[in-house]
């Protein structure tokens, strides 16, 4: 009887309304992202902003929270798994060792420097980790993928995603304006953009100034960083679990393994076999972004603007300084290795 009541409650109209609200916001965000400038922001960050604006303008009924939470947690994991169809491991292999090395150095540098800066600015530990991972790996998608590993709450996750999305947007505009000043070939500029910008949307938008060759190379370098989401998530989960336990020694727990991220890697491996038509793979990726945007909407619906001001200012400054340092390092590495 209890199980039947639970199922009925799960499928009750308020639950459906919560899911539909996040879906509606995700679809509106996708439409808005097709316009100039907003394409730089990307669908995910737009969904967060709309969610926060909705909460500030309208009342979100408590009965809808079950559906909103379902979108921000369950659908998020499924979306990240499907997003693996964007990654072709063969492309990373064919790009060459130097490109792979540049991407890894940039990633490790950003993780250490940005997190170190958040410590200096006394940013809350979980938000500091999320800001560093978002800057180093793949923006908002990395933030929401790492969040369960460190048990970050919805406010910390939403603020972290918004910070790295905003930073990426600013740097995309700067890269586009200063493209002629960089004095790089199209290939070099693509490696530079792919190795230092935050979201995939940012990478594509900025690299477009260098032409198709720059965009292709930028995406390969960026996806190399995306591929590192799996090992980074596992390592951070292990390190965070041990730091919370202090000196206490306990057996390794399978609970720290992010199975949904392993699903992401499995989808990438499947896509790398080349048996999935590109049109179908792109459709799956589009569906993944809708699901992740629904999750972002759910996060935004649970965050007040004043929360961003309280938690996000110091983290944003730390991320800004770290991103500048990453850009400088990325430029130097391109000159040295290419």
N, C-alpha and C positions, 0 to 999 in steps of 0.2 A: 504493500500500500504506500509506504513512504517513497519507494522508488517511482511509482506511478505519479504521485504528487509532485516529485522533483521534476519529472519529465514535463508534466503539465505546466509547472511554473516556468521551466526553461523555455517552453514554446508559447507562453502567454503573450498576448498582444504588446504589453509594455516592452518585453524583450525584443520582439520583432521591430518595434518602433525605434529602439536604441540602435539596432543594427542598420535599419534603413536610414537613420539620421547620419551615421558615419559613412554609409555608402553614398548618400546624396552629397555630402561634403567632399568626398573623394572624387566624385564625378565632376563636380563644379571646379574643384582644384585642377583636375586634368584639363578641363576646357580653358580655364584661365591661363594655364601654363603654355598654351599654344600661341599666346600673344607675345610680341617682342618685349624684351626685358623680363617679363614674367617667366619666360622659358629659362632664364638664368636662375631664378629662384627655385624653379622645379616644383613638380606636383606635390612632393612630400612636405616641404616647408610651407607651401601655400595651404595645404590641408591643416597643418598645425595652427596657422594664423587664423584661418576661418573658424576652427574649433574654439580657439580662445575668444575670438570676437563674438561667436554665438553665445558662449557662456556669459560674456560681459553684457550682452544685449537681451538675451532671452533666458528664461528659467529652464533649466534642465531637470525634469522630474526625476525624483529618486528612483522611481519604479523602472526608469529606462536604463539605469546604471548597469544592470546585468547584461543587457545587450551591448552597451558601450564597452564594458570591460571585456566581453567576448571578442569584440573587434580588436581591441588594443592588445590582447594577449594571445588568444587562440589563432585568430586569422593572421596575426603578425607572423607567427612561426610558419604557418603554411605558405605565406607570401615569400618569406625568406628562402624557403626550400625551392619554390618555383623560380625564384630569381637566379638560381644556379644555372638556368638555361641560357643566361647571358654570357656565361664564361666558357670559352673554349681553351682548354689547357694546351692544345697544340699550338695555338697562336703565341702563347707565352714562350713555349719552347723554341719556336722558330725566330722569335725576336732577337735571340742571342743572349749570351751570358752577361755582357756589359749592361744591357737594358735591365735585365733581372737584378743585377747587383745595384744599379742606381735606385731602382724601386725599393729594394730591401733597406738600403742605407737610409733613404728618405723616411721610410716607415719607422724604423727603429729610432732615428734621430727625433722625429716628431713625437713619438711616444714618450721618450725620456725628457725632452726639453719642455713640452707643454705640461706634462704632469709635474715636473719639477717647478715650473712657474706657478702652477695652481697651489702648490705647497707654500711657496714664498708669499703668495697673495692670500693665504689662509682660506682657500676655497674648500668647501666640504669634500671629503675624500672621494665619495662615490661620484659626485659631479665632476671632480677633477679627472678621474679615470675615464669617464664618458667623453669629456671634452678632448682629452688626449687621443682616445681611440677614434673618435669621429674625425679629428684632424688628420690622423696618421693613415687611416684605412679607407673608409668610403662614406664619410659624412653621416647623415641621419640614420642610414641603414645599419651602419656599424654601431651607432649609439644604442638603437633598440635591440640589436643582437647581443651586445655585451651586457646590457642592463640586467637580464636575469642571472647572469653569472656572479654579479656583485650584489644582488638583491636590492637594486635601486628602485625607488618608488616611482609612481607615474609623474609626479612633479619634477623630480630630478631628471628623469628620462626625457620629458618634453622640453625642459629648459636646455639640457645638453644638446638635443637635436636642433633646437632653434639657434643656439649659439654657433654651431659649426656650419649650419646652413647660411646664416647671415655672414659669417666670415668668408665662406666660399664665394658668396655673391659679390662681396666687396672686392676680393682678389681677382675674380673673373673680369670685372669691369676694369680694374687696374691693368691686368695683363693685356686686355684687348686694346686699351688706349696706348700702352707702352710697347706694343708688339714691334714696331719699327725701330725702337731704341735697343731692343735686346740683341740685335745683330746675330741672329741664329738662323741656320737653314730651316727649312720646313720640318725635316726630320728631328733636328735638335729641339726646335720649339715644341713639337709634339711630345717629345720625351720630357721636356721641362714642365709643360702643362699637366701631363698625365702623372708626373711624379710628385707634384706639389699641391694640386688643387684638391678640394674636398669631395664634392659629389660628382658622379658621372655626368650629370647635367652641366655642372660647372666646367668640367674638362672639355666636353664637346663644344660648348658655347665659346670658350676661350680659344681653343685650338682652331676653330673655324677661320680665325684671322689669318692662319698660315696655309689654308687650303686643305683639300681632301687628304693629301699625304700626311699633313700634320695631325688631322683628326684621327686617321687610322692608327698612327703610331701612339697618339695620346691615349686612345681607348685601350690599346694593348698594354701600355705601361700601367694605366689605371686599374685594369682588370688583374694585373699581377699583384697589385696591392690588395684588391678585393679577395683574391685567392688566399691571402694571408689571414683573412678573418678567422678561419677555422683554427689554426694553431694558436693565434693570439688569444682567441676566446677561451680555449682550453687552458693555456698557461695562466691567463689572468684569473680564471676560475679557481685554479689550484692555489695560486699565490694569495688570492683574497681569502680563501677558506682557511689557509694556514695562518694568515695574519689575524684572523678573527679568533682563532683558537689559542693564539699566543704560543707558549712553550709546550702546550699539551700535544702529545704525539698520538695520532689516531690513524687507523688504516685508511688507505685510499678509498674514496667514495665515488661510485659511478654517477652519483647525483650531480657532480660538477661537470660532467660531459654534456655539452649542448647538442643533444641528438638532432635537433632541427637544423643546426649548422652543419652537421655531418650529412644531413639530407641535402643541404645546399651543395656540398662538395660532390655528393653522389649524382645529383642532377647535372653538375658541371662535367663530370666524367662521362655521363651518358651522352650529353650534347657533343662532347669531344669525339665521339665515335663517328659523327657525321651522318647518322642514319635519320636524323630528324630534319625535315625540310626547313629552310630558313624562315619561311612564312609562318609555319607552325611554332617554331621556336620563338619568334618575335611576338606571336599572339600570347604564348605562355608568359613571356616577360611582361607584356602589357597587363595581363591578369595579375601578375605578381605585384606590380606597382599599384594597381587598384587596391589590392588587399592590404599592402603596406600603408597606402594613403588612408585607408579606413582606420588602420591602427593609429596613425598619426592624428587623425581627426579625433579619435577616442582620447588620446593623450591631451590634445588641446582642449577638449571639452571638460577636462578635469583640472585645468590650470588657470588661475587668475593672472591677469597681467601684472598685478603687484607682486606675485610670486616670482615672475621673471626678473623684476627689478631687484627683489631681495636676494635671489640666489645667483642671478646671471651676470651682474656687472663685473665683478672681479674675475669670474671665469672667462668672460668675453675678453677682458684686457689681457689675461694670461694667454688665451688662444690667439689673440691678435699679434702679440710679441712673438709667440712661438711660430706662427704662420709666416711672419716676416723672416725669421731665422731660417725656416724651411725653404722659403723661396730663394734666399741667398745661397744656401747649401745646394739646392737643386740646380741652380744656374752654374755654380762652380763644377759640380759633378758632370754636367753635360759637356762643358768645355774640356774637362780632363779626359773623359772617356769616349767622346764622340768626335 
